[in-house]
Amino acid sequence: MGLKVMDIIVIILSLFCFYTEYILSCNVTSLEPCPGNNYFCNQTSLECECIEGYYKVGDECENSYTYYISSRDSTAIVVSIFAVALIVCGLVLVIRKYDLVEYVRQKINLRRHNDVMYEDVMIGQDDPPLSP
């Protein structure tokens, strides 16, 4: 029930095929031996490789600094948008739950009219004492 020699050979060949999928072969005699920018043709291995200071990102060679900055900027934008949306949703829920808009309107109207409600003011002891 262990691995047979044939299984090991198949696994190694499949790994080699998947690994070499992104290796571009080149022709040294042609004008543009490698497609795209920032590539050069290695004459010993006849493969397209990235120029020094550039790294393979997907199918293209990019400067590591620009790739790092662009990925960091996009992450910061997504996190900022999510944080702002979360804060706005929280504020809307709190304002609706406690009906703060109506409360603020009432307070503004009271200050604008400068009226004092009669229930809030006690003028002496007009009411007789309660008896059981």
N, CA and C of each residue as an Amber inpcrd file, in Angstrom:
protein
   396
   0.8200000  -1.1940000   0.0000000   0.0000000   0.0000000   0.0000000
   0.8620000   1.2540000   0.0000000   2.1210000   1.1540000  -0.2150000
   3.0020000   2.3170000  -0.2500000   3.0680000   2.8800000  -1.6640000
   3.8880000   3.8660000  -1.8270000   4.0760000   4.4740000  -3.1380000
   4.9470000   3.5690000  -3.9960000   4.5130000   3.3800000  -5.2210000
   5.2950000   2.5850000  -6.1540000   6.2220000   3.5140000  -6.9280000
   7.1700000   2.9450000  -7.5870000   8.1400000   3.7190000  -8.3600000
   7.4240000   4.5080000  -9.4480000   6.4460000   3.9110000 -10.0770000
   5.7000000   4.5800000 -11.1490000   4.9340000   5.7940000 -10.6060000
   4.3820000   5.6710000  -9.4090000   3.6720000   6.7950000  -8.7960000
   4.6230000   7.9580000  -8.5290000   5.8050000   7.6540000  -8.0450000
   6.7840000   8.6930000  -7.7550000   7.2160000   9.3960000  -9.0380000
   7.4180000   8.6360000 -10.1020000   7.8160000   9.2360000 -11.3830000
   6.7140000  10.1470000 -11.9080000   5.4640000   9.7170000 -11.8120000
   4.3410000  10.5330000 -12.2760000   4.2450000  11.8210000 -11.4640000
   4.4450000  11.7410000 -10.1650000   4.3730000  12.9290000  -9.3070000
   5.4910000  13.9020000  -9.6650000   6.6820000  13.4020000  -9.8510000
   7.8160000  14.2730000 -10.1900000   7.6060000  14.9240000 -11.5480000
   7.1370000  14.1740000 -12.5330000   6.8840000  14.7470000 -13.8580000
   5.7690000  15.7880000 -13.8180000   4.7220000  15.5350000 -13.0570000
   3.6260000  16.5080000 -12.9840000   4.0810000  17.7870000 -12.2790000
   4.8960000  17.6510000 -11.2210000   5.4240000  18.8400000 -10.5620000
   6.3290000  19.6290000 -11.5010000   7.1380000  18.9420000 -12.2740000
   8.0270000  19.6120000 -13.2130000   7.2190000  20.3450000 -14.2890000
   6.1340000  19.7360000 -14.7560000   5.2990000  20.3720000 -15.7850000
   4.6100000  21.6090000 -15.2330000   4.1000000  21.5320000 -14.0130000
   3.4340000  22.6880000 -13.4270000   4.4330000  23.7950000 -13.1150000
   5.6290000  23.4120000 -12.6960000   6.6350000  24.4090000 -12.3460000
   7.1550000  25.1290000 -13.5810000   7.3010000  24.4270000 -14.6730000
   7.8590000  25.0250000 -15.8920000   6.8040000  25.7050000 -16.7440000
   5.5830000  25.7970000 -16.2560000   4.5200000  26.4230000 -17.0360000
   4.8010000  27.8940000 -17.2980000   5.4120000  28.5790000 -16.3440000
   5.6370000  30.0110000 -16.4740000   7.0360000  30.3730000 -16.9770000
   7.8490000  29.3780000 -17.3200000   9.1770000  29.6510000 -17.8540000
   9.0450000  29.9200000 -19.3430000   9.4930000  31.0840000 -19.7790000
   9.4110000  31.4550000 -21.1880000  10.7110000  31.0870000 -21.8810000
  10.6070000  30.3540000 -22.9780000  11.8130000  30.0680000 -23.7500000
  12.0640000  31.2430000 -24.6890000  13.3310000  31.4280000 -25.0710000
  13.6610000  32.5710000 -25.9080000  14.5970000  32.1520000 -27.0450000
  14.6220000  32.9930000 -28.0670000  15.4930000  32.7920000 -29.2180000
  16.4910000  33.9390000 -29.2310000  17.7580000  33.6350000 -29.0780000
  18.7870000  34.6570000 -28.9510000  18.9690000  35.4190000 -30.2530000
  18.6850000  34.8030000 -31.3910000  18.9470000  35.4360000 -32.6830000
  17.8540000  36.4150000 -33.1100000  16.6770000  36.3780000 -32.5100000
  15.6000000  37.2810000 -32.9290000  15.7980000  38.6690000 -32.3190000
  15.0740000  39.6770000 -32.8890000  15.2040000  41.0550000 -32.4030000
  14.6420000  41.2120000 -30.9920000  13.4570000  40.6540000 -30.7550000
  12.8540000  40.6860000 -29.4250000  12.7110000  39.2500000 -28.9450000
  13.7160000  38.7320000 -28.2690000  13.6790000  37.3190000 -27.8780000
  12.6410000  37.0130000 -26.8010000  12.3160000  38.0040000 -25.9780000
  11.3650000  37.7770000 -24.8880000  10.1930000  38.7400000 -25.0110000
   8.9750000  38.2550000 -24.8010000   7.8160000  39.1520000 -24.8490000
   7.7370000  39.9910000 -23.5800000   7.2330000  41.2090000 -23.7140000
   7.0340000  42.0650000 -22.5520000   8.2530000  42.8870000 -22.2140000
   8.1040000  43.7240000 -21.2170000   9.1820000  44.6130000 -20.7620000
   9.9540000  43.9660000 -19.6210000  11.1430000  44.4450000 -19.3980000
  11.9870000  44.0790000 -18.2690000  12.4300000  42.6150000 -18.2770000
  12.4730000  41.9930000 -19.4580000  12.9740000  40.6310000 -19.6100000
  14.2970000  40.6660000 -20.3520000  15.1310000  39.6600000 -20.1360000
  16.2990000  39.4440000 -20.9900000  16.4210000  37.9450000 -21.2350000
  17.1000000  37.6040000 -22.3060000  17.2450000  36.2040000 -22.6900000
  18.5590000  35.6730000 -22.1210000  18.4760000  34.6810000 -21.2710000
  19.6530000  34.0270000 -20.7150000  20.1870000  33.0620000 -21.7770000
  21.4080000  33.2940000 -22.2540000  21.9420000  32.5230000 -23.3780000
  22.3360000  31.1090000 -22.9860000  22.6240000  30.8740000 -21.7350000
  23.0300000  29.5280000 -21.3280000  21.8250000  28.6020000 -21.1710000
  20.7560000  29.1110000 -20.5850000  19.5790000  28.2640000 -20.3620000
  18.4980000  28.4810000 -21.4050000  18.6370000  29.5200000 -22.2520000
  17.6410000  29.8880000 -23.2660000  16.2590000  30.1000000 -22.6590000
  16.2410000  30.8110000 -21.5540000  14.9850000  31.1370000 -20.8790000
  14.9160000  32.6400000 -20.6530000  13.7050000  33.1800000 -20.6810000
  13.4990000  34.5980000 -20.4010000  13.5070000  34.8000000 -18.8900000
  14.3220000  35.7400000 -18.4330000  14.4160000  36.0450000 -17.0080000
  14.2470000  37.5430000 -16.8050000  13.9320000  37.9170000 -15.5920000
  13.7390000  39.3350000 -15.2740000  15.0870000  40.0360000 -15.1470000
  15.1050000  41.3240000 -15.5180000  16.2970000  42.1520000 -15.3610000
  16.5840000  42.3070000 -13.8740000  17.8430000  42.5670000 -13.5250000
  18.2210000  42.7200000 -12.1300000  17.4330000  43.8610000 -11.4860000
  16.8790000  43.6210000 -10.3190000  16.0680000  44.6110000  -9.6150000
  14.5780000  44.4190000  -9.8700000  14.2180000  43.5150000 -10.7900000
  12.8150000  43.2290000 -11.1000000  12.5210000  41.7890000 -10.7200000
  11.2890000  41.5550000 -10.3320000  10.8780000  40.2210000  -9.9110000
   9.6160000  39.8290000 -10.6430000   9.4490000  38.5290000 -10.8440000
   8.2990000  38.0330000 -11.5870000   7.0620000  38.1050000 -10.6990000
   6.0670000  38.8590000 -11.1660000   4.7890000  38.9840000 -10.4800000
   3.7290000  38.6130000 -11.5030000   3.1450000  37.4350000 -11.3430000
   2.1870000  36.9590000 -12.3430000   2.9180000  36.6190000 -13.6230000
   2.5520000  37.2750000 -14.7100000   3.1830000  37.0230000 -16.0040000
   4.1710000  38.1000000 -16.3960000   4.3850000  39.1010000 -15.5590000
   5.2570000  40.2070000 -15.9220000   6.3220000  40.4290000 -14.8580000
   7.4000000  41.0840000 -15.2900000   8.4590000  41.4670000 -14.3590000
   8.1650000  42.8850000 -13.8710000   8.0960000  43.0480000 -12.5530000
   7.8220000  44.3580000 -11.9770000   8.8890000  44.6870000 -10.9510000
   9.0990000  45.9720000 -10.7550000  10.0100000  46.4460000  -9.7330000
   9.3980000  46.1110000  -8.3830000  10.1590000  45.5580000  -7.4830000
   9.6050000  45.1200000  -6.2030000   9.0620000  46.2970000  -5.4020000
   9.6800000  47.4720000  -5.5230000   9.2160000  48.6340000  -4.7690000
   7.8470000  49.0910000  -5.2460000   7.6400000  49.1750000  -6.5620000
   6.3340000  49.6190000  -7.0730000   5.2550000  48.5990000  -6.7690000
   5.5870000  47.3270000  -6.8150000   4.5990000  46.2940000  -6.4920000
   4.2120000  46.3900000  -5.0210000   5.1870000  46.6080000  -4.1500000
   4.9210000  46.7160000  -2.7170000   4.0530000  47.9300000  -2.4160000
   4.3540000  49.0620000  -3.0350000   3.5860000  50.2870000  -2.7990000
   2.1630000  50.1250000  -3.3030000   1.9800000  49.5780000  -4.4860000
   0.6370000  49.4630000  -5.0440000  -0.2200000  48.5010000  -4.2270000
   0.3520000  47.3940000  -3.7680000  -0.4400000  46.4600000  -2.9710000
  -0.7610000  47.0550000  -1.6020000   0.1790000  47.8210000  -1.0330000
  -0.0680000  48.4420000   0.2630000  -1.1230000  49.5320000   0.1490000
  -1.0880000  50.3110000  -0.9360000  -2.0770000  51.3660000  -1.1260000
  -3.4710000  50.7910000  -1.2860000  -3.5980000  49.7360000  -2.0640000
  -4.9230000  49.1520000  -2.2640000  -5.4590000  48.5640000  -0.9630000
  -4.6050000  47.9680000  -0.1690000  -5.0420000  47.4330000   1.1210000
  -5.4960000  48.5590000   2.0460000  -4.7670000  49.6500000   2.0690000
  -5.1430000  50.7800000   2.9180000  -6.4760000  51.3720000   2.4890000
  -6.7150000  51.4470000   1.1980000  -7.9880000  51.9900000   0.7000000
  -9.1460000  51.1020000   1.1120000  -8.9980000  49.8030000   0.9490000
 -10.0800000  48.8750000   1.3010000 -10.3710000  48.9230000   2.7980000
  -9.3290000  48.9310000   3.6150000  -9.5260000  48.9750000   5.0700000
 -10.1680000  50.2990000   5.4870000  -9.7560000  51.4080000   4.8820000
 -10.3360000  52.7100000   5.2150000 -11.8100000  52.7730000   4.8540000
 -12.1550000  52.2930000   3.6690000 -13.5670000  52.2980000   3.2540000
 -14.4010000  51.4440000   4.1960000 -13.8930000  50.2670000   4.5580000
 -14.6260000  49.3890000   5.4630000 -14.8020000  50.0420000   6.8340000
 -13.7710000  50.6950000   7.3430000 -13.8660000  51.3320000   8.6550000
 -14.8710000  52.4800000   8.6400000 -14.8380000  53.3140000   7.6110000
 -15.7820000  54.4240000   7.5120000 -17.2140000  53.9020000   7.3990000
 -17.4290000  52.8680000   6.5950000 -18.7690000  52.2920000   6.4470000
 -19.2610000  51.7230000   7.7720000 -18.3790000  51.0770000   8.5150000
 -18.7580000  50.5110000   9.8070000 -19.1390000  51.6000000  10.8080000
 -18.3860000  52.6810000  10.8380000 -18.6820000  53.7930000  11.7470000
 -19.9990000  54.4600000  11.3790000 -20.2310000  54.6900000  10.0990000
 -21.4790000  55.3320000   9.6560000 -22.6740000  54.4520000   9.9950000
 -22.5760000  53.1570000   9.7520000 -23.6850000  52.2530000  10.0850000
 -23.9570000  52.2420000  11.5860000 -22.9030000  52.2510000  12.3920000
 -23.0900000  52.2910000  13.8420000 -23.7840000  53.5550000  14.3040000
 -23.3700000  54.6950000  13.7470000 -24.0190000  55.9600000  14.1170000
 -25.4900000  55.9760000  13.7050000 -25.7970000  55.4920000  12.5200000
 -27.1960000  55.4680000  12.0610000 -28.0310000  54.5840000  12.9770000
 -27.5100000  53.4290000  13.3570000 -28.2730000  52.5410000  14.2400000
 -28.5090000  53.1690000  15.6130000 -27.5120000  53.8230000  16.1730000
 -27.6740000  54.4560000  17.4870000 -28.6660000  55.6120000  17.4030000
 -28.5770000  56.4200000  16.3590000 -29.4930000  57.5500000  16.2110000
 -30.9230000  57.0690000  16.0510000 -31.1350000  56.0050000  15.2950000
 -32.5020000  55.4930000  15.1220000 -33.0280000  54.8260000  16.3880000
 -32.1730000  54.0810000  17.0710000 -32.6400000  53.3620000  18.2520000
 -33.0960000  54.3220000  19.3470000 -32.3270000  55.3460000  19.6070000
 -32.6540000  56.2660000  20.6840000 -33.4190000  57.4930000  20.2140000
 -33.7950000  57.5550000  18.9510000 -34.5690000  58.6420000  18.3670000
 -33.9420000  59.9950000  18.7170000 -32.6590000  60.0900000  18.4450000
 -31.9120000  61.2860000  18.8200000 -32.2660000  62.5010000  17.9730000
 -32.7720000  62.2910000  16.7610000 -33.1420000  63.4320000  15.9120000
 -34.3080000  64.1840000  16.5440000 -35.3130000  63.4660000  17.0020000
 -36.4690000  64.1120000  17.6290000 -36.0790000  64.7730000  18.9510000
 -35.1950000  64.1580000  19.7050000 -34.7260000  64.7270000  20.9610000
 -34.0110000  66.0510000  20.7210000 -33.1530000  66.0900000  19.7210000
 -32.4230000  67.3200000  19.4120000 -33.3840000  68.3970000  18.9250000
 -34.3890000  68.0220000  18.1270000 -35.3920000  69.0060000  17.6680000
 -36.1300000  69.6290000  18.8460000 -36.5260000  68.7930000  19.7980000
 -37.2370000  69.3150000  20.9600000 -36.3620000  70.2830000  21.7610000
 -35.1130000  69.9270000  21.9360000 -34.2110000  70.8050000  22.6920000
 -33.9800000  72.1200000  21.9620000 -33.8660000  72.0740000  20.6510000
 -33.6710000  73.3070000  19.8750000 -34.9090000  74.1820000  19.9610000
 -36.0870000  73.5770000  19.8480000 -37.3320000  74.3490000  19.9430000
 -37.4980000  74.9740000  21.3240000 -37.1370000  74.2550000  22.3760000
 -37.2490000  74.8090000  23.7190000 -36.3220000  76.0070000  23.8900000
 -35.1160000  75.9250000  23.3930000 -34.1830000  77.0470000  23.5180000
 -34.5770000  78.2060000  22.6150000 -35.1430000  77.8930000  21.4520000
 -35.5210000  78.9440000  20.5110000 -36.6710000  79.7790000  21.0740000
 -37.6600000  79.0990000  21.6470000 -38.8340000  79.8170000  22.1680000
 -38.6120000  80.3220000  23.5900000 -37.6420000  79.7890000  24.2670000
 -37.3220000  80.1700000  25.6270000 -38.5340000  80.0400000  26.5480000
 -39.3700000  79.0600000  26.2640000 -40.5440000  78.7940000  27.0940000
 -40.1690000  77.8020000  28.1880000 -40.7590000  77.9800000  29.3250000
 -40.5760000  77.0380000  30.4100000 -41.9070000  76.3390000  30.5940000
 -41.8550000  75.0460000  30.5580000 -43.1010000  74.2920000  30.6880000
 -43.5970000  74.3850000  32.1290000 -44.9130000  74.4970000  32.3080000
 -45.5020000  74.7020000  33.6120000 -45.2550000  73.5080000  34.5300000
 -45.1880000  72.2930000  33.9620000 -45.0050000  71.1120000  34.8010000
 -43.6370000  71.1050000  35.4680000 -42.6890000  71.8000000  34.8740000
 -41.3260000  71.7860000  35.4080000 -41.1160000  72.8090000  36.5210000
 -42.0760000  73.7270000  36.7090000 -41.8890000  74.7990000  37.6840000
 -42.9200000  74.6320000  38.8010000 -42.4710000  74.7510000  40.0340000
 -43.3910000  74.6500000  41.1760000 -43.4520000  76.0170000  41.8460000
 -44.6580000  76.5730000  41.9090000 -44.8250000  77.8920000  42.4940000
 -45.4990000  77.7150000  43.8590000 -44.7410000  77.5530000  44.8560000
 -45.3040000  77.4000000  46.1960000 -45.9000000  76.0260000  46.3990000
 -46.7520000  75.9430000  47.4470000 -47.4000000  74.6690000  47.7450000
 -48.8890000  74.8350000  47.5830000 -49.3340000  74.7830000  46.3430000
 -50.7460000  74.9710000  46.0520000 -51.5660000  73.7190000  46.2820000
 -50.9660000  72.5790000  46.2310000 -51.7060000  71.3250000  46.3410000
 -51.8690000  70.9520000  47.8090000 -53.0750000  70.4730000  48.1560000
 -53.2650000  70.0000000  49.5260000 -52.4720000  68.7250000  49.7470000
 -52.1050000  68.4440000  50.9720000 -51.3580000  67.1890000  51.2500000
 -52.2490000  65.9840000  50.9770000 -51.6160000  64.9290000  50.5620000
 -52.3500000  63.6820000  50.2900000 -52.7010000  63.0190000  51.6060000
 -53.9620000  62.5490000  51.6980000 -54.3560000  61.8610000  52.9090000
 -54.7510000  60.4370000  52.5530000 -54.4520000  59.5480000  53.4530000
 -54.7690000  58.1350000  53.1580000 -56.1980000  57.7680000  53.3550000
